[in-house]
Amino acid sequence: MGYGKSDDTRKERHSGNPKSSVNADVAQKKEGAGGKYTWGAAGDPPADAAMDKGDPNYDSEEDEHERKVNDEATLQPK
């Protein structure tokens, strides 16, 4: 019996959960794109911003054009 700590003893303040970040392998870690306020990972294609009618950059003519294109697509026979 030595005075040093043994690696075989379970420490009470450590999680026994195998999925805990303390015990997780590098391969099991999340491959996400960051945390809060992050807009995606590097290399991701930029997403189109949703336009709101209250937005100062809103273009009502573009909205009408999209509506006409969608109407024409639904009227064409398949």
Backbone bond lengths (Angstrom), bond angles and torsions (degrees), N, CA, C in turn:
res aa  C-N    CA-C-N  psi(-1)  N-CA   C-N-CA  omega(-1)  CA-C   N-CA-C  phi
1 M - - - 1.442 - - 1.521 108.92 -
2 G 1.296 114.51 120.44 1.454 118.53 179.17 1.512 110.39 -104.59
3 Y 1.270 114.02 175.51 1.455 119.76 179.51 1.527 112.38 -89.27
4 G 1.322 118.48 -13.65 1.463 122.25 -179.03 1.520 111.47 -76.43
5 K 1.306 115.56 164.67 1.466 120.80 179.60 1.524 109.70 -80.83
6 S 1.290 116.00 141.00 1.452 121.60 178.43 1.525 109.61 -93.84
7 D 1.317 117.55 141.50 1.461 121.67 178.31 1.526 111.72 -73.32
8 D 1.332 117.13 -15.67 1.455 120.79 -177.49 1.525 112.70 -79.58
9 T 1.309 118.61 -20.07 1.459 120.60 -178.49 1.516 110.06 -80.12
10 R 1.308 115.34 139.76 1.468 120.93 178.86 1.514 108.79 -84.72
11 K 1.293 116.23 127.35 1.455 120.94 -179.97 1.523 108.94 -83.29
12 E 1.297 117.46 131.63 1.453 121.99 -173.08 1.523 113.26 -64.70
13 R 1.304 118.27 -32.87 1.455 120.31 -175.09 1.526 113.21 -88.23
14 H 1.298 117.57 4.53 1.459 121.00 177.81 1.523 109.50 -103.10
15 S 1.303 116.28 146.09 1.453 121.87 -177.72 1.524 111.05 -69.91
16 G 1.316 115.98 141.03 1.448 121.42 174.74 1.517 111.71 -92.78
17 N 1.327 116.62 -0.96 1.454 122.19 -178.64 1.530 109.73 -74.04
18 P 1.344 118.41 122.71 1.468 119.66 -179.16 1.529 113.32 -67.37
19 K 1.339 118.27 -19.09 1.465 120.93 179.35 1.528 112.08 -91.74
20 S 1.306 116.47 3.43 1.457 120.75 180.00 1.524 109.87 -65.21
21 S 1.325 116.54 151.38 1.460 120.05 -179.00 1.524 111.85 -65.14
22 V 1.316 117.75 -19.86 1.457 120.67 178.41 1.522 109.85 -69.71
23 N 1.330 116.75 -38.30 1.456 121.48 -175.83 1.524 113.49 -100.63
24 A 1.314 118.48 -1.21 1.461 121.26 -172.33 1.522 111.47 -72.17
25 D 1.326 115.00 141.29 1.458 120.78 172.63 1.516 108.62 -78.51
26 V 1.307 116.63 161.81 1.462 120.86 179.02 1.527 109.81 -64.60
27 A 1.320 118.55 -33.86 1.464 122.11 -179.05 1.523 111.91 -68.64
28 Q 1.322 118.69 -24.65 1.452 121.75 -177.86 1.519 112.62 -85.84
29 K 1.315 118.13 -12.88 1.456 119.91 -175.00 1.512 111.10 -69.25
30 K 1.286 114.57 155.39 1.461 123.32 -179.01 1.523 110.21 -63.58
31 E 1.313 115.91 139.85 1.454 120.97 177.10 1.518 109.60 -106.93
32 G 1.302 116.99 39.99 1.451 122.07 -176.87 1.510 112.87 -76.00
33 A 1.305 114.61 -171.99 1.457 120.51 -173.63 1.516 111.70 -110.65
34 G 1.275 118.78 31.81 1.454 119.86 177.45 1.507 111.70 110.12
35 G 1.288 115.18 -169.91 1.450 120.79 -176.67 1.508 112.20 -109.91
36 K 1.310 115.05 -139.86 1.458 121.68 -177.90 1.520 111.43 -59.51
37 Y 1.309 115.91 145.37 1.463 123.92 174.79 1.531 113.03 60.88
38 T 1.317 117.83 25.16 1.455 121.63 178.66 1.517 108.17 -104.94
39 W 1.304 117.11 134.83 1.457 121.76 -174.88 1.509 113.58 -99.63
40 G 1.297 120.19 22.84 1.446 122.38 176.69 1.511 111.50 124.75
41 A 1.319 114.74 175.14 1.456 120.87 -178.73 1.520 110.22 -87.45
42 A 1.313 115.46 159.77 1.460 120.29 176.27 1.523 108.78 -64.33
43 G 1.306 117.55 133.14 1.457 121.76 -179.75 1.512 113.94 95.84
44 D 1.325 118.76 -11.11 1.460 121.29 176.48 1.521 109.33 -69.91
45 P 1.339 117.77 141.97 1.467 118.64 176.02 1.525 109.85 -68.46
46 P 1.316 117.41 144.08 1.466 118.95 -179.35 1.525 111.22 -66.58
47 A 1.300 116.11 139.10 1.462 121.48 179.36 1.521 109.44 -87.38
48 D 1.325 115.87 148.47 1.456 120.12 176.53 1.521 109.18 -72.08
49 A 1.299 115.67 135.64 1.461 120.48 178.92 1.522 109.37 -77.77
50 A 1.307 116.66 140.49 1.459 121.04 177.36 1.521 108.50 -74.53
51 M 1.321 116.18 130.11 1.463 120.22 -179.29 1.519 109.71 -94.26
52 D 1.293 115.01 138.27 1.444 123.26 179.33 1.522 107.80 -115.48
53 K 1.319 117.66 144.19 1.467 120.40 -179.80 1.523 111.83 -63.05
54 G 1.318 118.56 -21.61 1.457 121.89 177.53 1.524 112.89 -85.06
55 D 1.338 117.24 -5.74 1.461 121.83 -179.61 1.523 109.88 -73.39
56 P 1.336 118.94 135.32 1.465 120.16 179.45 1.529 112.76 -64.73
57 N 1.320 118.79 -20.47 1.464 121.97 179.16 1.526 112.51 -92.45
58 Y 1.311 117.79 5.52 1.464 122.39 -178.43 1.524 110.06 -67.06
59 D 1.338 116.43 132.91 1.461 122.05 -179.96 1.524 107.81 -117.39
60 S 1.331 117.28 108.64 1.462 120.99 -177.03 1.525 111.27 -69.93
61 E 1.334 118.43 -27.94 1.467 120.60 178.07 1.524 110.88 -65.80
62 E 1.311 117.46 -37.58 1.458 121.15 178.08 1.529 110.25 -65.89
63 D 1.320 116.99 -37.32 1.458 122.20 178.64 1.531 110.22 -63.69
64 E 1.335 116.70 -42.64 1.464 120.92 178.49 1.523 110.95 -65.04
65 H 1.333 117.66 -38.86 1.467 121.56 178.97 1.531 110.42 -62.80
66 E 1.322 117.29 -43.98 1.463 120.79 178.72 1.523 111.01 -63.15
67 R 1.321 117.48 -38.58 1.459 121.58 179.62 1.532 109.97 -64.07
68 K 1.343 117.87 -42.09 1.463 121.54 179.50 1.520 110.96 -64.84
69 V 1.321 117.25 -42.37 1.463 121.28 179.74 1.524 109.94 -63.56
70 N 1.313 117.78 -42.20 1.468 121.18 179.15 1.527 111.26 -66.62
71 D 1.333 117.60 -38.55 1.461 120.94 178.33 1.522 110.97 -65.52
72 E 1.339 117.45 -41.34 1.462 121.03 179.13 1.519 110.99 -65.16
73 A 1.308 117.69 -37.29 1.461 121.30 -179.66 1.523 111.15 -67.37
74 T 1.322 117.89 -34.03 1.462 119.99 -179.54 1.524 111.56 -79.27
75 L 1.335 118.19 -24.08 1.457 121.06 -179.00 1.522 112.96 -82.56
76 Q 1.319 118.48 -21.03 1.459 121.02 -178.30 1.524 109.92 -70.88
77 P 1.363 116.28 135.61 1.477 119.00 178.07 1.524 110.40 -69.72
78 K 1.296 114.47 148.82 1.473 119.46 -178.23 1.492 111.54 -102.21
